[in-house]
Amino acid sequence: MRMAFELQMVGVAVLIGLVHLLCVAVIGDVQRGLKWSAGPRDARIELTGLGGRLERAWANFCETFPLFVAAVVVTYLGGRIGVLTSIGALLYVVGRVAYLPLYAFGVPWLRSVAWFVSLFGIIAILLALVV
């Protein structure tokens, strides 16, 4: 049995999340130092520059990813998978792939466009529930 494209896109989004996490962890370790990272982390050290942007991009991913997964699961289990959900899942993934480097390098307007593309992807998936 072939896996639904939308579920494949959830898998790709998980990989995108891992890239986000690894980027912020590596840059965070560089900025904060390995002693802080290996310690109890009682004192908060704010990341700045690239590290701060990566941390905020990670937080943004964590806000949208559960919504994307929930939308895919509900449409899949509800038997509503189709062209609209496939397009929506692709839009979400493409938007999130573009979002990380755009945010990391401080590109303001295109970053917002990438975020909206991913949001429209979630909305398209949810529209399949009512269309």
C-alpha positions in Angstrom: 0.0 0.0 0.0 1.3 3.4 -1.0 1.5 6.1 1.7 -0.6 9.2 1.1 1.3 12.2 -0.2 0.1 14.3 2.7 1.6 11.8 5.2 4.8 11.9 3.3 4.8 15.6 3.7 4.4 15.3 7.4 7.5 13.1 7.4 9.4 15.8 5.4 8.1 18.4 7.9 9.6 16.4 10.7 12.9 16.5 8.9 12.6 20.2 8.6 11.9 20.4 12.3 15.1 18.4 13.0 17.1 20.8 10.9 15.6 23.7 12.8 16.5 22.1 16.1 20.0 21.2 15.1 20.7 24.7 13.7 19.6 26.4 16.9 21.4 23.8 19.1 24.7 24.2 17.3 24.7 28.0 17.1 23.4 28.1 20.7 26.3 26.0 21.9 28.7 28.2 20.0 27.3 31.4 21.5 26.6 30.1 25.1 29.5 27.8 25.3 29.7 24.1 25.9 30.0 24.5 29.7 26.6 26.2 29.8 25.1 23.6 27.5 26.4 20.7 29.5 25.4 22.3 32.8 22.1 22.7 34.6 21.2 25.9 32.5 20.0 27.7 35.6 20.9 31.1 34.2 19.3 32.0 30.9 21.6 33.3 28.2 19.8 35.1 25.4 21.0 34.2 21.9 21.8 37.2 19.7 22.2 37.7 15.9 22.0 34.5 14.0 21.4 32.4 17.1 18.5 34.6 18.2 16.9 34.4 14.7 17.3 30.6 14.6 15.7 30.3 18.0 12.8 32.4 16.9 12.4 30.5 13.7 12.4 27.2 15.8 9.7 28.7 18.0 7.6 29.6 15.0 8.0 26.1 13.5 6.8 24.7 16.9 3.7 26.9 16.6 2.7 25.8 13.1 3.8 22.2 12.9 1.2 20.7 15.3 -1.6 22.5 13.4 -0.3 21.1 10.1 -0.1 17.5 11.5 -3.6 17.8 13.1 -5.0 19.1 9.8 -3.4 16.2 7.8 -4.5 13.6 10.3 -8.1 14.8 10.5 -8.5 15.0 6.7 -6.8 11.6 6.3 -8.9 9.8 8.9 -12.0 11.6 7.6 -11.4 10.3 4.1 -11.0 13.8 2.7 -7.6 13.5 1.1 -7.5 14.8 -2.4 -6.0 17.5 -4.6 -6.7 20.3 -2.2 -4.9 18.5 0.7 -2.0 17.5 -1.5 -1.5 21.1 -2.6 -1.9 22.3 1.0 0.7 19.9 2.3 3.1 20.8 -0.4 2.6 24.6 0.3 3.2 24.0 4.0 6.5 22.1 3.3 7.7 24.6 0.7 6.9 27.5 2.9 8.7 26.0 5.8 11.8 25.0 3.8 12.1 28.6 2.6 11.3 30.1 6.0 14.4 28.9 7.9 17.2 30.4 5.7 15.2 33.5 5.1 14.8 34.1 8.8 18.3 33.0 9.6 19.7 35.6 7.1 17.3 38.3 8.2 15.4 38.7 5.0 12.2 40.5 6.1 9.6 40.5 3.4 10.3 37.2 1.8 10.3 35.5 5.2 6.8 36.7 5.7 5.7 35.5 2.3 7.2 32.0 3.1 5.3 32.0 6.4 2.0 32.9 4.6 2.6 30.2 2.1 2.9 27.6 4.9 -0.2 29.1 6.6 -2.2 28.9 3.3 -1.1 25.3 3.1 -2.8 24.5 6.4 -5.9 26.5 5.4 -6.1 24.6 2.1 -6.0 21.3 4.0 -8.7 22.4 6.3 -10.9 23.6 3.4 -11.0 20.0 2.3 -13.1 19.3 5.3 -15.9 21.6 4.1 -15.6 21.4 0.3 
